Amino acid sequence: MKKIFVLLSVGLLACSVPALAQKTKVKVKTDGPAPATTESTPDQGAPAAPASAPKTIPVAEYYEGGQEAMYAFIEKELKYPIMARRNRIQGQCIVSFTLNTDGTMSGVKLVKNIGGGCGEEALRVVRLLKFKKPDYAVLTSLPVTFKLPAPGQAAATE
């Protein structure tokens, strides 16, 4: 009898564990007024943020010329892999590295790869970057965007 009771208890406990592991959603009610929404009229368009502007990368402050210069260098040095061009592969590869206090990079690794040789090319270009010496070691990740030109535009030379 004890064996049956123990087996039933263990079975019941095993069945209830997944239910206990579920996260519950909590709604937070604020006492303040709801945020105001503005409706745009046809003659008054809402200003839109530029979609092509990359977000601020913290490690870019240690690059000579800032983020714009860093991405200009990446764009200049980036060679679109032939396999990715043939298969029309586009997207972002993300490279992670540690910027040491002497300005060198260590632990350079690929976090996100879109395939077609793009990951290897992103690693190559990021390793070419030269940074100023930070006050402390910085662990960061850097997105490298691969975008093919539109069919009507002239392709960049390789």
Buried (B, 14 or more C-beta within 10 A) or exposed (E): EEEEEEEEEEEEEEEEEEEEEEEEEEEEEEEEEEEEEEEEEEEEEEEEEEEEEBEEBEBBBBBEEEBEEBBEBBEEEBEBBEEBBEEEBBBBBBBBBBBBEEEEBEEEEBBBBBEBBBBEBBBBBBEEBEBEEBEEEBEBBBBBBBEBEEEEEEEEEE
